[in-house]
Amino acid sequence: MGVQHTVTCRHCGSAEIVKYGLAPNGKQKYRCHTCGRQSRDNPEHNGHLPERREEILRAYQERSSLRGLERTFKVHRSTVIRWIKKSR
Ligand SMILES: [Zn+2]
């Protein structure tokens, strides 16, 4: 068993997804075999753009609610915490 990165469909949760080219912003796109819908990079994936990260960190400094950030930016709180630690 290797360390396989499992990406799941954000619409139906299926793991039956395939890479489907890149979005204009450079993010990996996926297409789900189960529901046929397309997903961008998984929020827990490390594919966030630097601008996006700065935006989220700025929002954190203003509001300092990880739960709010999760809801607004669809980013996992552990990811935000990692960025906060790095940026200090
Ligand atoms: Zn799906």
PDB file of the backbone (N, CA, C, O) and the ligand in Angstrom, with CONECT records:
HET     ZN  A 101       1
ATOM      1  N   MET A   1       0.835  -1.212   0.000  1.00  0.00           N
ATOM      2  CA  MET A   1       0.000   0.000   0.000  1.00  0.00           C
ATOM      3  C   MET A   1       0.866   1.257   0.000  1.00  0.00           C
ATOM      4  O   MET A   1       1.717   1.435   0.872  1.00  0.00           O
ATOM      5  N   GLY A   2       0.650   2.098  -0.955  1.00  0.00           N
ATOM      6  CA  GLY A   2       1.421   3.328  -1.029  1.00  0.00           C
ATOM      7  C   GLY A   2       0.663   4.476  -0.399  1.00  0.00           C
ATOM      8  O   GLY A   2      -0.448   4.310   0.104  1.00  0.00           O
ATOM      9  N   VAL A   3       1.267   5.610  -0.434  1.00  0.00           N
ATOM     10  CA  VAL A   3       0.592   6.791   0.094  1.00  0.00           C
ATOM     11  C   VAL A   3      -0.136   7.448  -1.073  1.00  0.00           C
ATOM     12  O   VAL A   3       0.355   8.396  -1.685  1.00  0.00           O
ATOM     13  N   GLN A   4      -1.292   6.930  -1.355  1.00  0.00           N
ATOM     14  CA  GLN A   4      -2.023   7.454  -2.498  1.00  0.00           C
ATOM     15  C   GLN A   4      -2.894   8.628  -2.078  1.00  0.00           C
ATOM     16  O   GLN A   4      -3.602   8.583  -1.072  1.00  0.00           O
ATOM     17  N   HIS A   5      -2.817   9.661  -2.871  1.00  0.00           N
ATOM     18  CA  HIS A   5      -3.631  10.827  -2.572  1.00  0.00           C
ATOM     19  C   HIS A   5      -5.012  10.610  -3.160  1.00  0.00           C
ATOM     20  O   HIS A   5      -5.186  10.585  -4.378  1.00  0.00           O
ATOM     21  N   THR A   6      -5.982  10.455  -2.292  1.00  0.00           N
ATOM     22  CA  THR A   6      -7.330  10.214  -2.779  1.00  0.00           C
ATOM     23  C   THR A   6      -8.090  11.521  -2.896  1.00  0.00           C
ATOM     24  O   THR A   6      -8.232  12.266  -1.926  1.00  0.00           O
ATOM     25  N   VAL A   7      -8.566  11.783  -4.077  1.00  0.00           N
ATOM     26  CA  VAL A   7      -9.396  12.959  -4.290  1.00  0.00           C
ATOM     27  C   VAL A   7     -10.818  12.469  -4.466  1.00  0.00           C
ATOM     28  O   VAL A   7     -11.067  11.523  -5.213  1.00  0.00           O
ATOM     29  N   THR A   8     -11.736  13.100  -3.792  1.00  0.00           N
ATOM     30  CA  THR A   8     -13.125  12.669  -3.899  1.00  0.00           C
ATOM     31  C   THR A   8     -13.969  13.784  -4.498  1.00  0.00           C
ATOM     32  O   THR A   8     -13.643  14.966  -4.397  1.00  0.00           O
ATOM     33  N   CYS A   9     -15.053  13.371  -5.118  1.00  0.00           N
ATOM     34  CA  CYS A   9     -15.988  14.311  -5.721  1.00  0.00           C
ATOM     35  C   CYS A   9     -16.638  15.148  -4.634  1.00  0.00           C
ATOM     36  O   CYS A   9     -17.149  14.609  -3.652  1.00  0.00           O
ATOM     37  N   ARG A  10     -16.621  16.466  -4.804  1.00  0.00           N
ATOM     38  CA  ARG A  10     -17.197  17.299  -3.750  1.00  0.00           C
ATOM     39  C   ARG A  10     -18.715  17.335  -3.848  1.00  0.00           C
ATOM     40  O   ARG A  10     -19.391  17.828  -2.945  1.00  0.00           O
ATOM     41  N   HIS A  11     -19.244  16.816  -4.938  1.00  0.00           N
ATOM     42  CA  HIS A  11     -20.698  16.811  -5.090  1.00  0.00           C
ATOM     43  C   HIS A  11     -21.322  15.555  -4.475  1.00  0.00           C
ATOM     44  O   HIS A  11     -22.296  15.634  -3.726  1.00  0.00           O
ATOM     45  N   CYS A  12     -20.739  14.386  -4.806  1.00  0.00           N
ATOM     46  CA  CYS A  12     -21.364  13.147  -4.332  1.00  0.00           C
ATOM     47  C   CYS A  12     -20.432  12.339  -3.439  1.00  0.00           C
ATOM     48  O   CYS A  12     -20.853  11.338  -2.860  1.00  0.00           O
ATOM     49  N   GLY A  13     -19.162  12.758  -3.315  1.00  0.00           N
ATOM     50  CA  GLY A  13     -18.240  12.070  -2.434  1.00  0.00           C
ATOM     51  C   GLY A  13     -17.572  10.850  -3.038  1.00  0.00           C
ATOM     52  O   GLY A  13     -16.787  10.173  -2.374  1.00  0.00           O
ATOM     53  N   SER A  14     -17.881  10.567  -4.298  1.00  0.00           N
ATOM     54  CA  SER A  14     -17.310   9.409  -4.958  1.00  0.00           C
ATOM     55  C   SER A  14     -15.815   9.587  -5.210  1.00  0.00           C
ATOM     56  O   SER A  14     -15.339  10.697  -5.449  1.00  0.00           O
ATOM     57  N   ALA A  15     -15.087   8.479  -5.152  1.00  0.00           N
ATOM     58  CA  ALA A  15     -13.661   8.529  -5.466  1.00  0.00           C
ATOM     59  C   ALA A  15     -13.409   8.220  -6.936  1.00  0.00           C
ATOM     60  O   ALA A  15     -12.262   8.187  -7.382  1.00  0.00           O
ATOM     61  N   GLU A  16     -14.464   7.999  -7.671  1.00  0.00           N
ATOM     62  CA  GLU A  16     -14.357   7.630  -9.087  1.00  0.00           C
ATOM     63  C   GLU A  16     -14.187   8.876  -9.941  1.00  0.00           C
ATOM     64  O   GLU A  16     -15.020   9.161 -10.801  1.00  0.00           O
ATOM     65  N   ILE A  17     -13.112   9.617  -9.705  1.00  0.00           N
ATOM     66  CA  ILE A  17     -12.941  10.813 -10.510  1.00  0.00           C
ATOM     67  C   ILE A  17     -11.625  10.789 -11.252  1.00  0.00           C
ATOM     68  O   ILE A  17     -10.647  10.191 -10.803  1.00  0.00           O
ATOM     69  N   VAL A  18     -11.617  11.437 -12.375  1.00  0.00           N
ATOM     70  CA  VAL A  18     -10.433  11.464 -13.224  1.00  0.00           C
ATOM     71  C   VAL A  18     -10.013  12.912 -13.453  1.00  0.00           C
ATOM     72  O   VAL A  18     -10.829  13.831 -13.386  1.00  0.00           O
ATOM     73  N   LYS A  19      -8.714  13.092 -13.726  1.00  0.00           N
ATOM     74  CA  LYS A  19      -8.220  14.422 -14.055  1.00  0.00           C
ATOM     75  C   LYS A  19      -8.841  14.869 -15.377  1.00  0.00           C
ATOM     76  O   LYS A  19      -9.018  14.081 -16.306  1.00  0.00           O
ATOM     77  N   TYR A  20      -9.161  16.145 -15.424  1.00  0.00           N
ATOM     78  CA  TYR A  20      -9.937  16.638 -16.552  1.00  0.00           C
ATOM     79  C   TYR A  20      -9.388  17.987 -17.005  1.00  0.00           C
ATOM     80  O   TYR A  20     -10.133  18.949 -17.188  1.00  0.00           O
ATOM     81  N   GLY A  21      -8.083  18.034 -17.180  1.00  0.00           N
ATOM     82  CA  GLY A  21      -7.481  19.275 -17.658  1.00  0.00           C
ATOM     83  C   GLY A  21      -7.327  20.311 -16.558  1.00  0.00           C
ATOM     84  O   GLY A  21      -7.618  20.047 -15.392  1.00  0.00           O
ATOM     85  N   LEU A  22      -6.869  21.487 -16.945  1.00  0.00           N
ATOM     86  CA  LEU A  22      -6.629  22.542 -15.975  1.00  0.00           C
ATOM     87  C   LEU A  22      -7.620  23.678 -16.159  1.00  0.00           C
ATOM     88  O   LEU A  22      -8.010  24.018 -17.276  1.00  0.00           O
ATOM     89  N   ALA A  23      -8.019  24.257 -15.029  1.00  0.00           N
ATOM     90  CA  ALA A  23      -8.861  25.453 -15.069  1.00  0.00           C
ATOM     91  C   ALA A  23      -8.009  26.640 -15.510  1.00  0.00           C
ATOM     92  O   ALA A  23      -6.781  26.571 -15.447  1.00  0.00           O
ATOM     93  N   PRO A  24      -8.640  27.729 -15.956  1.00  0.00           N
ATOM     94  CA  PRO A  24      -7.875  28.913 -16.393  1.00  0.00           C
ATOM     95  C   PRO A  24      -6.942  29.452 -15.317  1.00  0.00           C
ATOM     96  O   PRO A  24      -5.921  30.059 -15.640  1.00  0.00           O
ATOM     97  N   ASN A  25      -7.264  29.246 -14.067  1.00  0.00           N
ATOM     98  CA  ASN A  25      -6.396  29.730 -12.989  1.00  0.00           C
ATOM     99  C   ASN A  25      -5.289  28.737 -12.631  1.00  0.00           C
ATOM    100  O   ASN A  25      -4.562  28.930 -11.657  1.00  0.00           O
ATOM    101  N   GLY A  26      -5.171  27.679 -13.425  1.00  0.00           N
ATOM    102  CA  GLY A  26      -4.074  26.737 -13.222  1.00  0.00           C
ATOM    103  C   GLY A  26      -4.390  25.594 -12.296  1.00  0.00           C
ATOM    104  O   GLY A  26      -3.552  24.723 -12.063  1.00  0.00           O
ATOM    105  N   LYS A  27      -5.608  25.590 -11.760  1.00  0.00           N
ATOM    106  CA  LYS A  27      -5.973  24.511 -10.849  1.00  0.00           C
ATOM    107  C   LYS A  27      -6.369  23.263 -11.614  1.00  0.00           C
ATOM    108  O   LYS A  27      -6.918  23.330 -12.714  1.00  0.00           O
ATOM    109  N   GLN A  28      -6.083  22.142 -11.015  1.00  0.00           N
ATOM    110  CA  GLN A  28      -6.471  20.867 -11.616  1.00  0.00           C
ATOM    111  C   GLN A  28      -7.988  20.711 -11.566  1.00  0.00           C
ATOM    112  O   GLN A  28      -8.624  20.962 -10.542  1.00  0.00           O
ATOM    113  N   LYS A  29      -8.547  20.292 -12.692  1.00  0.00           N
ATOM    114  CA  LYS A  29      -9.977  20.008 -12.706  1.00  0.00           C
ATOM    115  C   LYS A  29     -10.175  18.496 -12.735  1.00  0.00           C
ATOM    116  O   LYS A  29      -9.341  17.753 -13.253  1.00  0.00           O
ATOM    117  N   TYR A  30     -11.271  18.071 -12.182  1.00  0.00           N
ATOM    118  CA  TYR A  30     -11.606  16.651 -12.148  1.00  0.00           C
ATOM    119  C   TYR A  30     -13.019  16.447 -12.654  1.00  0.00           C
ATOM    120  O   TYR A  30     -13.869  17.333 -12.561  1.00  0.00           O
ATOM    121  N   ARG A  31     -13.249  15.265 -13.190  1.00  0.00           N
ATOM    122  CA  ARG A  31     -14.600  14.926 -13.570  1.00  0.00           C
ATOM    123  C   ARG A  31     -14.985  13.635 -12.872  1.00  0.00           C
ATOM    124  O   ARG A  31     -14.203  12.687 -12.812  1.00  0.00           O
ATOM    125  N   CYS A  32     -16.197  13.614 -12.349  1.00  0.00           N
ATOM    126  CA  CYS A  32     -16.661  12.476 -11.566  1.00  0.00           C
ATOM    127  C   CYS A  32     -17.387  11.490 -12.471  1.00  0.00           C
ATOM    128  O   CYS A  32     -18.269  11.871 -13.241  1.00  0.00           O
ATOM    129  N   HIS A  33     -17.008  10.216 -12.372  1.00  0.00           N
ATOM    130  CA  HIS A  33     -17.678   9.191 -13.158  1.00  0.00           C
ATOM    131  C   HIS A  33     -19.056   8.866 -12.608  1.00  0.00           C
ATOM    132  O   HIS A  33     -19.947   8.440 -13.343  1.00  0.00           O
ATOM    133  N   THR A  34     -19.221   9.071 -11.314  1.00  0.00           N
ATOM    134  CA  THR A  34     -20.474   8.680 -10.677  1.00  0.00           C
ATOM    135  C   THR A  34     -21.598   9.665 -10.982  1.00  0.00           C
ATOM    136  O   THR A  34     -22.684   9.261 -11.396  1.00  0.00           O
ATOM    137  N   CYS A  35     -21.341  10.952 -10.780  1.00  0.00           N
ATOM    138  CA  CYS A  35     -22.409  11.935 -10.993  1.00  0.00           C
ATOM    139  C   CYS A  35     -22.174  12.769 -12.249  1.00  0.00           C
ATOM    140  O   CYS A  35     -23.064  13.504 -12.677  1.00  0.00           O
ATOM    141  N   GLY A  36     -20.993  12.662 -12.839  1.00  0.00           N
ATOM    142  CA  GLY A  36     -20.719  13.359 -14.092  1.00  0.00           C
ATOM    143  C   GLY A  36     -20.406  14.833 -13.944  1.00  0.00           C
ATOM    144  O   GLY A  36     -20.232  15.540 -14.937  1.00  0.00           O
ATOM    145  N   ARG A  37     -20.332  15.301 -12.703  1.00  0.00           N
ATOM    146  CA  ARG A  37     -20.045  16.718 -12.506  1.00  0.00           C
ATOM    147  C   ARG A  37     -18.554  16.957 -12.387  1.00  0.00           C
ATOM    148  O   ARG A  37     -17.771  16.039 -12.142  1.00  0.00           O
ATOM    149  N   GLN A  38     -18.181  18.216 -12.567  1.00  0.00           N
ATOM    150  CA  GLN A  38     -16.770  18.574 -12.497  1.00  0.00           C
ATOM    151  C   GLN A  38     -16.435  19.212 -11.166  1.00  0.00           C
ATOM    152  O   GLN A  38     -17.242  19.933 -10.578  1.00  0.00           O
ATOM    153  N   SER A  39     -15.225  18.932 -10.701  1.00  0.00           N
ATOM    154  CA  SER A  39     -14.748  19.544  -9.473  1.00  0.00           C
ATOM    155  C   SER A  39     -13.429  20.222  -9.751  1.00  0.00           C
ATOM    156  O   SER A  39     -12.669  19.800 -10.622  1.00  0.00           O
ATOM    157  N   ARG A  40     -13.166  21.268  -9.010  1.00  0.00           N
ATOM    158  CA  ARG A  40     -11.821  21.831  -8.985  1.00  0.00           C
ATOM    159  C   ARG A  40     -11.039  21.067  -7.929  1.00  0.00           C
ATOM    160  O   ARG A  40     -11.508  20.079  -7.364  1.00  0.00           O
ATOM    161  N   ASP A  41      -9.848  21.552  -7.686  1.00  0.00           N
ATOM    162  CA  ASP A  41      -9.016  20.906  -6.690  1.00  0.00           C
ATOM    163  C   ASP A  41      -9.746  20.756  -5.368  1.00  0.00           C
ATOM    164  O   ASP A  41     -10.505  21.631  -4.951  1.00  0.00           O
ATOM    165  N   ASN A  42      -9.505  19.650  -4.734  1.00  0.00           N
ATOM    166  CA  ASN A  42     -10.057  19.410  -3.415  1.00  0.00           C
ATOM    167  C   ASN A  42      -9.569  20.507  -2.460  1.00  0.00           C
ATOM    168  O   ASN A  42      -8.396  20.877  -2.503  1.00  0.00           O
ATOM    169  N   PRO A  43     -10.453  21.033  -1.596  1.00  0.00           N
ATOM    170  CA  PRO A  43     -10.036  22.086  -0.668  1.00  0.00           C
ATOM    171  C   PRO A  43      -8.879  21.672   0.235  1.00  0.00           C
ATOM    172  O   PRO A  43      -8.071  22.505   0.645  1.00  0.00           O
ATOM    173  N   GLU A  44      -8.806  20.385   0.539  1.00  0.00           N
ATOM    174  CA  GLU A  44      -7.731  19.927   1.416  1.00  0.00           C
ATOM    175  C   GLU A  44      -6.440  19.682   0.660  1.00  0.00           C
ATOM    176  O   GLU A  44      -5.391  19.413   1.246  1.00  0.00           O
ATOM    177  N   HIS A  45      -6.541  19.778  -0.613  1.00  0.00           N
ATOM    178  CA  HIS A  45      -5.386  19.593  -1.464  1.00  0.00           C
ATOM    179  C   HIS A  45      -4.454  20.785  -1.287  1.00  0.00           C
ATOM    180  O   HIS A  45      -4.893  21.853  -0.859  1.00  0.00           O
ATOM    181  N   ASN A  46      -3.188  20.620  -1.608  1.00  0.00           N
ATOM    182  CA  ASN A  46      -2.244  21.710  -1.406  1.00  0.00           C
ATOM    183  C   ASN A  46      -2.141  22.625  -2.617  1.00  0.00           C
ATOM    184  O   ASN A  46      -1.101  23.247  -2.838  1.00  0.00           O
ATOM    185  N   GLY A  47      -3.197  22.711  -3.392  1.00  0.00           N
ATOM    186  CA  GLY A  47      -3.114  23.452  -4.639  1.00  0.00           C
ATOM    187  C   GLY A  47      -3.590  24.890  -4.578  1.00  0.00           C
ATOM    188  O   GLY A  47      -3.962  25.458  -5.605  1.00  0.00           O
ATOM    189  N   HIS A  48      -3.586  25.485  -3.407  1.00  0.00           N
ATOM    190  CA  HIS A  48      -4.078  26.849  -3.315  1.00  0.00           C
ATOM    191  C   HIS A  48      -3.084  27.839  -3.895  1.00  0.00           C
ATOM    192  O   HIS A  48      -1.873  27.710  -3.715  1.00  0.00           O
ATOM    193  N   LEU A  49      -3.612  28.815  -4.585  1.00  0.00           N
ATOM    194  CA  LEU A  49      -2.764  29.842  -5.150  1.00  0.00           C
ATOM    195  C   LEU A  49      -2.314  30.804  -4.057  1.00  0.00           C
ATOM    196  O   LEU A  49      -3.038  31.031  -3.087  1.00  0.00           O
ATOM    197  N   PRO A  50      -1.111  31.373  -4.214  1.00  0.00           N
ATOM    198  CA  PRO A  50      -0.596  32.298  -3.191  1.00  0.00           C
ATOM    199  C   PRO A  50      -1.543  33.465  -2.922  1.00  0.00           C
ATOM    200  O   PRO A  50      -1.707  33.875  -1.773  1.00  0.00           O
ATOM    201  N   GLU A  51      -2.170  34.005  -3.975  1.00  0.00           N
ATOM    202  CA  GLU A  51      -3.081  35.143  -3.787  1.00  0.00           C
ATOM    203  C   GLU A  51      -4.255  34.740  -2.908  1.00  0.00           C
ATOM    204  O   GLU A  51      -4.680  35.480  -2.021  1.00  0.00           O
ATOM    205  N   ARG A  52      -4.755  33.564  -3.178  1.00  0.00           N
ATOM    206  CA  ARG A  52      -5.872  33.024  -2.403  1.00  0.00           C
ATOM    207  C   ARG A  52      -5.471  32.849  -0.938  1.00  0.00           C
ATOM    208  O   ARG A  52      -6.229  33.160  -0.019  1.00  0.00           O
ATOM    209  N   ARG A  53      -4.276  32.349  -0.760  1.00  0.00           N
ATOM    210  CA  ARG A  53      -3.787  32.122   0.597  1.00  0.00           C
ATOM    211  C   ARG A  53      -3.667  33.441   1.348  1.00  0.00           C
ATOM    212  O   ARG A  53      -4.024  33.529   2.523  1.00  0.00           O
ATOM    213  N   GLU A  54      -3.159  34.474   0.663  1.00  0.00           N
ATOM    214  CA  GLU A  54      -3.022  35.779   1.302  1.00  0.00           C
ATOM    215  C   GLU A  54      -4.385  36.354   1.650  1.00  0.00           C
ATOM    216  O   GLU A  54      -4.568  36.969   2.700  1.00  0.00           O
ATOM    217  N   GLU A  55      -5.327  36.144   0.756  1.00  0.00           N
ATOM    218  CA  GLU A  55      -6.681  36.629   0.994  1.00  0.00           C
ATOM    219  C   GLU A  55      -7.259  35.983   2.248  1.00  0.00           C
ATOM    220  O   GLU A  55      -7.870  36.647   3.085  1.00  0.00           O
ATOM    221  N   ILE A  56      -7.053  34.684   2.355  1.00  0.00           N
ATOM    222  CA  ILE A  56      -7.577  33.948   3.503  1.00  0.00           C
ATOM    223  C   ILE A  56      -6.875  34.369   4.786  1.00  0.00           C
ATOM    224  O   ILE A  56      -7.510  34.524   5.828  1.00  0.00           O
ATOM    225  N   LEU A  57      -5.552  34.553   4.703  1.00  0.00           N
ATOM    226  CA  LEU A  57      -4.803  34.960   5.895  1.00  0.00           C
ATOM    227  C   LEU A  57      -5.214  36.356   6.346  1.00  0.00           C
ATOM    228  O   LEU A  57      -5.264  36.646   7.541  1.00  0.00           O
ATOM    229  N   ARG A  58      -5.508  37.222   5.367  1.00  0.00           N
ATOM    230  CA  ARG A  58      -5.954  38.567   5.700  1.00  0.00           C
ATOM    231  C   ARG A  58      -7.308  38.498   6.404  1.00  0.00           C
ATOM    232  O   ARG A  58      -7.545  39.186   7.397  1.00  0.00           O
ATOM    233  N   ALA A  59      -8.179  37.662   5.874  1.00  0.00           N
ATOM    234  CA  ALA A  59      -9.499  37.502   6.479  1.00  0.00           C
ATOM    235  C   ALA A  59      -9.362  36.948   7.890  1.00  0.00           C
ATOM    236  O   ALA A  59     -10.110  37.324   8.793  1.00  0.00           O
ATOM    237  N   TYR A  60      -8.401  36.051   8.069  1.00  0.00           N
ATOM    238  CA  TYR A  60      -8.171  35.480   9.400  1.00  0.00           C
ATOM    239  C   TYR A  60      -7.745  36.566  10.381  1.00  0.00           C
ATOM    240  O   TYR A  60      -8.203  36.591  11.523  1.00  0.00           O
ATOM    241  N   GLN A  61      -6.865  37.467   9.931  1.00  0.00           N
ATOM    242  CA  GLN A  61      -6.395  38.533  10.814  1.00  0.00           C
ATOM    243  C   GLN A  61      -7.516  39.490  11.183  1.00  0.00           C
ATOM    244  O   GLN A  61      -7.519  40.080  12.263  1.00  0.00           O
ATOM    245  N   GLU A  62      -8.467  39.633  10.269  1.00  0.00           N
ATOM    246  CA  GLU A  62      -9.549  40.558  10.546  1.00  0.00           C
ATOM    247  C   GLU A  62     -10.627  39.940  11.427  1.00  0.00           C
ATOM    248  O   GLU A  62     -11.179  40.592  12.313  1.00  0.00           O
ATOM    249  N   ARG A  63     -10.909  38.690  11.169  1.00  0.00           N
ATOM    250  CA  ARG A  63     -12.049  38.077  11.862  1.00  0.00           C
ATOM    251  C   ARG A  63     -11.651  36.980  12.844  1.00  0.00           C
ATOM    252  O   ARG A  63     -12.360  36.700  13.811  1.00  0.00           O
ATOM    253  N   SER A  64     -10.516  36.376  12.576  1.00  0.00           N
ATOM    254  CA  SER A  64      -9.956  35.316  13.409  1.00  0.00           C
ATOM    255  C   SER A  64     -10.959  34.234  13.789  1.00  0.00           C
ATOM    256  O   SER A  64     -10.980  33.786  14.936  1.00  0.00           O
ATOM    257  N   SER A  65     -11.783  33.814  12.851  1.00  0.00           N
ATOM    258  CA  SER A  65     -12.652  32.678  13.082  1.00  0.00           C
ATOM    259  C   SER A  65     -12.378  31.611  12.039  1.00  0.00           C
ATOM    260  O   SER A  65     -12.735  31.759  10.870  1.00  0.00           O
ATOM    261  N   LEU A  66     -11.748  30.547  12.469  1.00  0.00           N
ATOM    262  CA  LEU A  66     -11.400  29.478  11.533  1.00  0.00           C
ATOM    263  C   LEU A  66     -12.650  28.833  10.962  1.00  0.00           C
ATOM    264  O   LEU A  66     -12.671  28.404   9.809  1.00  0.00           O
ATOM    265  N   ARG A  67     -13.687  28.768  11.777  1.00  0.00           N
ATOM    266  CA  ARG A  67     -14.920  28.152  11.307  1.00  0.00           C
ATOM    267  C   ARG A  67     -15.542  28.995  10.183  1.00  0.00           C
ATOM    268  O   ARG A  67     -16.060  28.463   9.201  1.00  0.00           O
ATOM    269  N   GLY A  68     -15.475  30.317  10.356  1.00  0.00           N
ATOM    270  CA  GLY A  68     -15.990  31.214   9.332  1.00  0.00           C
ATOM    271  C   GLY A  68     -15.189  31.105   8.049  1.00  0.00           C
ATOM    272  O   GLY A  68     -15.748  31.131   6.953  1.00  0.00           O
ATOM    273  N   LEU A  69     -13.876  30.982   8.189  1.00  0.00           N
ATOM    274  CA  LEU A  69     -13.014  30.856   7.008  1.00  0.00           C
ATOM    275  C   LEU A  69     -13.316  29.570   6.255  1.00  0.00           C
ATOM    276  O   LEU A  69     -13.343  29.546   5.025  1.00  0.00           O
ATOM    277  N   GLU A  70     -13.540  28.518   6.998  1.00  0.00           N
ATOM    278  CA  GLU A  70     -13.870  27.231   6.383  1.00  0.00           C
ATOM    279  C   GLU A  70     -15.114  27.362   5.519  1.00  0.00           C
ATOM    280  O   GLU A  70     -15.192  26.839   4.407  1.00  0.00           O
ATOM    281  N   ARG A  71     -16.089  28.085   6.077  1.00  0.00           N
ATOM    282  CA  ARG A  71     -17.354  28.216   5.365  1.00  0.00           C
ATOM    283  C   ARG A  71     -17.202  29.144   4.154  1.00  0.00           C
ATOM    284  O   ARG A  71     -17.717  28.865   3.071  1.00  0.00           O
ATOM    285  N   THR A  72     -16.489  30.240   4.362  1.00  0.00           N
ATOM    286  CA  THR A  72     -16.378  31.232   3.292  1.00  0.00           C
ATOM    287  C   THR A  72     -15.479  30.748   2.162  1.00  0.00           C
ATOM    288  O   THR A  72     -15.831  30.871   0.989  1.00  0.00           O
ATOM    289  N   PHE A  73     -14.335  30.205   2.509  1.00  0.00           N
ATOM    290  CA  PHE A  73     -13.340  29.890   1.484  1.00  0.00           C
ATOM    291  C   PHE A  73     -13.265  28.408   1.149  1.00  0.00           C
ATOM    292  O   PHE A  73     -12.503  28.005   0.270  1.00  0.00           O
ATOM    293  N   LYS A  74     -14.048  27.601   1.841  1.00  0.00           N
ATOM    294  CA  LYS A  74     -14.035  26.163   1.600  1.00  0.00           C
ATOM    295  C   LYS A  74     -12.625  25.590   1.751  1.00  0.00           C
ATOM    296  O   LYS A  74     -12.177  24.749   0.971  1.00  0.00           O
ATOM    297  N   VAL A  75     -11.961  26.073   2.767  1.00  0.00           N
ATOM    298  CA  VAL A  75     -10.614  25.592   3.033  1.00  0.00           C
ATOM    299  C   VAL A  75     -10.601  24.968   4.422  1.00  0.00           C
ATOM    300  O   VAL A  75     -11.236  25.473   5.347  1.00  0.00           O
ATOM    301  N   HIS A  76      -9.885  23.887   4.554  1.00  0.00           N
ATOM    302  CA  HIS A  76      -9.891  23.188   5.829  1.00  0.00           C
ATOM    303  C   HIS A  76      -9.102  23.964   6.872  1.00  0.00           C
ATOM    304  O   HIS A  76      -8.074  24.568   6.566  1.00  0.00           O
ATOM    305  N   ARG A  77      -9.596  23.944   8.118  1.00  0.00           N
ATOM    306  CA  ARG A  77      -8.944  24.759   9.141  1.00  0.00           C
ATOM    307  C   ARG A  77      -7.500  24.350   9.397  1.00  0.00           C
ATOM    308  O   ARG A  77      -6.664  25.183   9.747  1.00  0.00           O
ATOM    309  N   SER A  78      -7.211  23.065   9.222  1.00  0.00           N
ATOM    310  CA  SER A  78      -5.818  22.642   9.436  1.00  0.00           C
ATOM    311  C   SER A  78      -4.902  23.254   8.384  1.00  0.00           C
ATOM    312  O   SER A  78      -3.731  23.527   8.647  1.00  0.00           O
ATOM    313  N   THR A  79      -5.444  23.466   7.198  1.00  0.00           N
ATOM    314  CA  THR A  79      -4.668  24.120   6.146  1.00  0.00           C
ATOM    315  C   THR A  79      -4.388  25.566   6.525  1.00  0.00           C
ATOM    316  O   THR A  79      -3.269  26.056   6.371  1.00  0.00           O
ATOM    317  N   VAL A  80      -5.415  26.240   7.022  1.00  0.00           N
ATOM    318  CA  VAL A  80      -5.256  27.640   7.418  1.00  0.00           C
ATOM    319  C   VAL A  80      -4.246  27.754   8.556  1.00  0.00           C
ATOM    320  O   VAL A  80      -3.382  28.631   8.551  1.00  0.00           O
ATOM    321  N   ILE A  81      -4.368  26.856   9.530  1.00  0.00           N
ATOM    322  CA  ILE A  81      -3.458  26.879  10.671  1.00  0.00           C
ATOM    323  C   ILE A  81      -2.016  26.698  10.205  1.00  0.00           C
ATOM    324  O   ILE A  81      -1.098  27.342  10.714  1.00  0.00           O
ATOM    325  N   ARG A  82      -1.834  25.813   9.230  1.00  0.00           N
ATOM    326  CA  ARG A  82      -0.494  25.584   8.698  1.00  0.00           C
ATOM    327  C   ARG A  82       0.043  26.861   8.057  1.00  0.00           C
ATOM    328  O   ARG A  82       1.208  27.212   8.241  1.00  0.00           O
ATOM    329  N   TRP A  83      -0.800  27.544   7.313  1.00  0.00           N
ATOM    330  CA  TRP A  83      -0.375  28.790   6.667  1.00  0.00           C
ATOM    331  C   TRP A  83      -0.040  29.860   7.704  1.00  0.00           C
ATOM    332  O   TRP A  83       0.939  30.593   7.562  1.00  0.00           O
ATOM    333  N   ILE A  84      -0.873  29.940   8.753  1.00  0.00           N
ATOM    334  CA  ILE A  84      -0.650  30.945   9.792  1.00  0.00           C
ATOM    335  C   ILE A  84       0.708  30.724  10.440  1.00  0.00           C
ATOM    336  O   ILE A  84       1.465  31.667  10.670  1.00  0.00           O
ATOM    337  N   LYS A  85       1.004  29.463  10.729  1.00  0.00           N
ATOM    338  CA  LYS A  85       2.292  29.154  11.359  1.00  0.00           C
ATOM    339  C   LYS A  85       3.453  29.520  10.448  1.00  0.00           C
ATOM    340  O   LYS A  85       4.480  30.031  10.894  1.00  0.00           O
ATOM    341  N   LYS A  86       3.264  29.247   9.156  1.00  0.00           N
ATOM    342  CA  LYS A  86       4.325  29.535   8.183  1.00  0.00           C
ATOM    343  C   LYS A  86       4.550  31.020   8.017  1.00  0.00           C
ATOM    344  O   LYS A  86       5.681  31.469   7.829  1.00  0.00           O
ATOM    345  N   SER A  87       3.461  31.791   8.088  1.00  0.00           N
ATOM    346  CA  SER A  87       3.570  33.211   7.775  1.00  0.00           C
ATOM    347  C   SER A  87       4.125  34.020   8.940  1.00  0.00           C
ATOM    348  O   SER A  87       4.357  35.221   8.807  1.00  0.00           O
ATOM    349  N   ARG A  88       4.342  33.365  10.088  1.00  0.00           N
ATOM    350  CA  ARG A  88       4.866  34.110  11.229  1.00  0.00           C
ATOM    351  C   ARG A  88       6.347  33.922  11.401  1.00  0.00           C
ATOM    352  O   ARG A  88       6.938  34.486  12.321  1.00  0.00           O
TER     353      ARG A  88
HETATM  354 ZN    ZN A 101     -19.696  12.939  -8.135  1.00  0.00          ZN2+
END
